[in-house]
Amino acid sequence: MNILLVVQHFPPNAGGGRAYRAAKLVKHLSRSGCRVAVVCSDATLDGDSSLLEGADMSRVKILRCKEPEGFFRITFAKICGHLCFANGMYLLAWRLIDTAMKTQIGFIPDVVITSSAPYEVHFVGMFLKKRFGIPWIADFRDPYTLNYNYRKISPLGGSADRWLEKQIYKIADGVIFNTYHNRLESSRAFGLPAQSNRFTVCQNGYDSDDISPINQRIDSKPFNISYIGGVRGDATERAFVSSVLQHAKTLRAEQVRFRFIGNGSEVFSYEAERSGGVIETVAFCPQERLRRYWDESDALLLMLPPAVGYLGWVPQKIYSYLRTGLPVMALLPNGEARDYLMEAGVHVVAFPGETDIPGMIRALRSRAGERNTNTTDTGQSAKFNQRLLFEDLLEWMRSLLCQ
């Protein structure tokens, strides 16, 4: 199959565990025999090329357009993002279209895949479908208007976005959601047919080449609890770090260390200095260098803010967490992410706002020697393996093209 993939950044900045869906999609599709042309901007933003290790790059071609920059263009995009469609990155969408049309890729694409965010990339798929009749699949790496972080100052902008999202569902030959709850919530909000083959779910999953089950360290000191992935610095994370500081003396005596690894971890650098070694921050770490921190972890940390009505928020890091077999200390609201950890059965799960940090750590330590057989040996690990997920996705795409 010949595929034209449209994204903003490629390869993306993994940031120590953030979403890198596009890179892994290219890796596994190329290894499955597909030819892939990637249309993206030239703004790499510390792109992590190690994410593509194992890809058949002889089957991959990368086409880059100039990323719009400058104060005026950025300001214009922000204003339009609140008043009109999506994020206001219309010039980027046009340049992606122009690059796709004017550059020789060596084959005629069987299908165009546009992977958001930003949601302007879907303009490219919509245009190519209407202009040339190329089948188009819209990949929602994150929800659009139902996103927990979605904000629009202008009601007009919100109405425009809902109209655009509905048009995407209507026009695209296929739509990919990243979680089952997100598909369900979108179906309810936009009246999508529940059983239609046009809509499918492909979770972000984990790459077994990057992460594997981790051997428990015996009587390790310090006891490392790692938060591996992008740090948001939101109220839930700040409240947790404040609670850790309040118990710093006790945790120091018990030789416990919290590690925040990835983009944004610098927001807690001040707290790390005051903690006396209880908190450590590690900035952006490419995937190839991340293995050290996985191997030095005795447990893992996961947090999400309260999100009433938003059940489909499943961060990228949870799939890798489950793969390791390490116990997870999680502060999560009700939703799909919490369900996965509760199903595994060996994790310490509380609701956001929990302040009994020493109590949770005692429970975590008591489980640190246990292995999560549901994760490492049987179904839960396999169903989140990216290779299997993308093989199923490829079969789904073939079925769409045969209709």
C-alpha positions in Angstrom: 0.0 0.0 0.0 1.2 3.5 -0.9 0.5 6.0 1.9 0.8 9.8 2.1 1.0 10.8 5.8 0.4 14.5 6.8 1.6 15.7 10.2 3.1 18.9 11.6 6.4 17.6 13.1 8.3 14.6 12.0 10.0 12.9 13.7 8.2 14.3 16.8 9.9 15.3 20.1 9.2 12.2 22.3 10.1 14.3 25.3 10.8 11.2 27.5 7.5 9.5 26.7 5.1 11.9 25.1 2.9 10.9 22.1 5.0 9.8 19.2 2.3 8.0 17.2 3.2 9.3 13.7 6.8 8.1 14.0 5.8 4.6 15.2 3.1 4.4 12.5 5.7 5.1 9.8 8.1 2.5 11.4 5.6 -0.3 11.5 3.9 0.5 8.2 7.2 0.5 6.4 8.2 -2.8 7.9 4.9 -4.2 6.7 5.8 -3.4 3.1 4.0 -0.1 2.7 5.6 2.9 1.0 5.1 6.0 3.0 5.6 9.7 2.1 5.5 12.0 5.0 4.6 15.7 4.4 5.5 17.9 7.4 7.0 21.2 8.4 10.7 21.9 8.6 10.4 22.8 12.3 11.9 19.7 14.0 11.7 21.0 17.6 14.4 18.6 18.8 12.9 15.7 16.8 13.9 12.4 18.2 15.2 10.4 15.3 15.7 7.3 17.6 12.0 6.9 17.4 12.4 5.7 13.8 15.0 3.0 14.6 13.9 -0.2 13.0 11.9 1.5 10.2 12.6 0.5 6.6 13.7 4.0 5.5 14.1 2.8 1.9 10.3 2.8 1.8 10.0 6.2 3.5 10.3 9.7 1.9 10.1 12.9 4.0 8.8 16.1 2.3 9.2 19.3 4.3 7.6 22.7 3.9 8.6 26.0 5.5 7.0 26.4 8.9 5.3 29.9 9.2 7.1 32.0 11.7 7.5 35.6 12.8 5.6 37.7 15.3 2.9 38.8 13.0 2.1 35.3 11.7 2.2 33.8 15.2 -0.1 36.5 16.5 -2.4 36.2 13.5 -2.7 32.4 14.1 -3.5 32.9 17.8 -6.2 35.4 17.1 -7.7 33.3 14.3 -7.5 30.2 16.5 -9.9 31.8 19.0 -12.2 33.4 16.4 -12.3 30.8 13.6 -11.4 27.2 12.9 -8.9 25.0 14.8 -5.6 26.6 15.9 -5.4 29.3 13.2 -2.5 27.6 11.4 -4.1 28.0 8.0 -0.8 29.1 6.3 0.8 25.9 7.5 -2.1 23.9 6.0 -1.7 25.7 2.7 2.1 25.0 2.6 1.5 21.4 3.4 -1.0 21.2 0.5 1.4 23.0 -1.8 4.3 20.7 -0.9 2.2 17.6 -1.4 1.1 18.7 -4.9 4.4 20.0 -6.2 6.9 17.4 -4.9 7.5 14.1 -6.7 7.1 11.3 -4.2 7.6 8.4 -6.6 4.2 6.8 -6.4 0.5 7.6 -6.5 -0.9 7.3 -3.0 -3.6 4.8 -2.3 -4.7 6.7 0.8 -3.9 10.0 2.6 -3.7 9.9 6.4 -3.8 13.2 8.3 -2.8 13.0 12.0 -3.8 15.8 14.3 -3.0 17.9 16.3 -2.9 20.6 15.0 -6.3 20.0 13.4 -5.5 22.1 10.3 -3.7 19.0 8.9 -7.2 17.6 8.1 -7.7 20.5 5.6 -5.0 18.8 3.6 -6.8 15.5 3.5 -10.1 17.1 2.7 -8.5 19.1 -0.2 -6.7 16.1 -1.7 -9.8 14.0 -1.5 -12.0 16.6 -3.2 -9.4 17.6 -5.8 -8.1 14.2 -6.8 -10.5 11.6 -5.2 -7.8 10.1 -3.1 -9.3 8.2 -0.1 -8.7 10.1 3.1 -8.4 8.8 6.7 -8.4 11.3 9.6 -6.4 10.2 12.6 -7.4 12.0 15.9 -4.3 11.4 18.1 -6.2 13.5 20.6 -9.9 14.5 20.6 -10.8 17.8 18.9 -13.6 19.8 20.5 -14.2 17.2 23.2 -10.6 17.6 24.4 -10.2 18.3 28.1 -7.8 21.2 27.2 -10.0 22.7 24.5 -10.7 26.4 25.0 -12.1 29.1 22.8 -12.6 32.7 23.8 -15.2 33.3 21.1 -18.5 31.3 20.9 -18.2 31.8 17.1 -14.8 29.9 17.2 -16.4 27.1 19.2 -19.3 26.8 16.7 -16.9 26.9 13.8 -14.8 24.1 15.3 -17.8 21.9 16.0 -19.0 22.4 12.4 -15.5 21.5 11.1 -15.3 18.4 13.2 -18.7 17.3 11.9 -17.5 17.8 8.3 -14.4 15.7 8.9 -16.6 12.8 10.2 -18.9 13.3 7.2 -16.3 13.6 4.4 -13.4 11.3 5.5 -13.4 7.8 4.2 -12.3 6.6 7.6 -11.7 8.1 11.1 -9.3 6.8 13.8 -9.8 7.5 17.5 -7.2 6.9 20.1 -9.3 5.4 22.8 -12.7 3.6 23.1 -14.2 6.3 25.3 -13.2 9.0 22.9 -15.0 7.1 20.1 -18.0 6.6 22.2 -18.2 10.3 23.4 -17.7 11.6 19.8 -20.4 9.2 18.5 -22.8 10.6 21.1 -21.9 14.2 20.5 -22.0 14.1 16.7 -24.5 11.4 16.1 -22.0 9.0 14.5 -23.2 5.5 13.7 -22.0 3.2 16.4 -21.4 0.1 14.2 -20.0 1.8 11.1 -16.7 0.3 9.7 -15.6 3.9 8.8 -14.8 4.5 12.5 -12.1 2.6 14.4 -9.9 2.8 17.5 -6.1 2.5 17.5 -4.5 3.2 20.9 -1.1 4.8 21.0 0.4 1.7 22.6 4.0 0.9 23.3 6.9 -0.1 21.1 8.4 -3.4 22.3 11.7 -2.4 20.7 11.9 0.6 23.1 10.4 -0.9 26.3 10.3 -4.4 27.8 9.5 -5.9 31.2 11.9 -4.6 33.9 13.5 -6.8 36.5 12.8 -5.6 40.0 15.8 -4.3 41.9 16.3 -6.0 45.2 16.3 -3.8 48.3 17.2 -0.8 46.2 18.2 2.5 47.8 17.0 5.0 47.1 13.5 3.7 46.1 13.0 5.4 42.8 9.5 6.4 41.7 9.7 7.7 38.2 7.3 10.0 36.3 8.4 9.4 32.7 6.9 11.6 30.1 5.9 15.2 29.5 5.2 17.2 32.7 2.1 19.4 32.4 2.7 21.5 35.5 -1.0 21.7 36.2 -2.8 22.0 39.5 -2.9 18.3 40.1 0.8 17.8 39.6 1.7 20.9 41.6 -0.5 19.8 44.5 1.2 16.4 44.5 4.7 17.9 44.5 3.7 20.2 47.4 2.5 17.2 49.4 5.8 15.5 48.7 7.7 18.5 50.0 5.6 18.5 53.2 6.6 14.9 53.8 10.2 15.4 52.5 11.8 14.7 55.9 10.0 11.4 56.3 10.6 10.4 52.7 14.3 11.3 53.0 14.6 9.0 56.0 12.9 6.2 54.1 15.2 6.8 51.1 12.5 7.6 48.6 13.2 9.6 45.5 10.7 11.0 42.9 12.1 11.5 39.4 10.3 13.7 36.9 11.7 12.9 33.5 10.7 14.7 30.2 9.7 18.0 28.7 8.3 20.5 31.3 10.1 18.9 34.3 12.0 22.1 34.9 8.8 23.6 36.4 9.6 21.7 39.5 13.4 22.6 39.6 12.8 25.0 42.5 11.0 22.3 44.5 13.7 19.8 43.7 16.4 22.1 45.2 14.4 22.5 48.4 13.6 18.7 48.7 17.1 17.6 49.8 17.2 14.9 47.1 13.6 13.6 47.4 12.7 15.2 44.1 14.9 15.1 41.0 14.1 16.6 37.6 15.5 15.4 34.3 14.9 17.5 31.1 14.1 16.1 27.6 15.7 12.7 27.2 15.7 11.0 23.8 14.1 7.5 23.7 17.5 5.8 23.2 18.9 7.3 26.4 15.7 6.7 28.4 16.4 3.0 29.1 18.7 3.9 32.0 15.8 5.6 33.9 13.4 2.8 33.2 16.0 0.3 34.6 16.6 2.4 37.7 12.9 2.6 38.5 11.4 0.7 41.4 7.9 2.0 40.7 6.2 4.6 38.4 4.0 7.6 38.9 1.0 8.7 36.9 -1.3 11.7 37.5 -4.3 13.2 35.7 -6.5 16.1 36.8 -10.1 15.7 37.6 -12.0 15.6 34.3 -15.7 15.2 34.8 -17.3 13.7 31.7 -14.0 13.2 29.9 -13.3 9.5 30.3 -11.1 8.9 27.3 -7.9 10.6 28.5 -5.2 7.9 28.3 -1.7 9.4 28.3 0.9 7.8 26.1 3.1 6.9 29.1 0.5 4.5 30.6 1.1 1.9 27.9 4.8 1.8 28.5 4.1 1.7 32.3 2.0 -1.4 31.9 4.6 -3.0 29.7 7.3 -2.7 32.4 5.4 -4.7 35.0 6.4 -2.2 37.7 3.8 -1.1 40.2 2.3 2.3 39.5 1.4 4.9 42.0 -1.5 6.6 40.3 -3.8 9.6 41.1 -6.5 9.3 38.5 -10.2 10.3 38.0 -12.7 7.8 36.7 -12.0 6.9 33.1 -10.3 4.5 30.7 -6.8 5.1 32.2 -8.0 4.2 35.7 -9.8 1.2 34.4 -6.6 -0.2 32.8 -4.7 0.0 36.1 -7.5 -1.4 38.2 -7.8 -4.3 35.8 -4.1 -5.1 36.2 -4.7 -5.4 40.0 -1.3 -4.6 41.5 -1.1 -0.9 41.4 -1.8 1.7 44.0 -4.6 3.9 42.7 -6.2 6.9 44.3 -8.2 9.9 43.2 -6.5 13.3 42.4 -5.9 15.3 45.6 -4.8 12.4 47.7 -2.3 13.7 50.3 -1.3 10.6 52.2 1.9 10.2 50.2 3.7 8.0 52.9 0.7 5.7 53.0 0.7 5.2 49.3 4.4 4.6 49.2 4.1 1.9 51.9 1.5 0.2 49.8 3.6 0.6 46.7 6.7 -0.9 48.4 4.7 -3.9 49.6 3.8 -4.6 46.0 7.2 -3.8 44.5 8.3 -7.4 44.6 5.2 -8.6 42.8 5.1 -9.1 39.1 2.0 -8.0 37.1 1.4 -11.2 35.2 -1.7 -9.7 33.5 0.7 -7.1 31.9 3.9 -9.0 31.2 2.8 -12.4 30.3 -0.8 -12.3 28.9 -3.4 -10.3 27.3 -2.9 -6.7 28.5 0.6 -6.4 27.2 -0.2 -7.9 23.8 -3.2 -5.8 23.2 -1.2 -2.5 23.6 1.8 -3.7 21.4 2.1 -1.1 18.6 3.1 -3.8 16.1 -0.1 -5.6 16.6 -2.2 -2.5 16.8 -0.8 -1.1 13.5 -1.2 -4.5 11.8 -4.9 -4.4 12.7 -5.0 -0.8 11.5 -3.5 -1.7 8.2 -6.0 -4.5 7.7 -8.8 -2.0 8.5 -7.4 0.4 5.9 -7.3 -2.3 3.3 -10.9 -3.2 4.0 -11.9 0.5 3.5 -10.2 0.7 0.2 -11.9 -2.5 -1.0 -15.4 -1.2 -0.4 
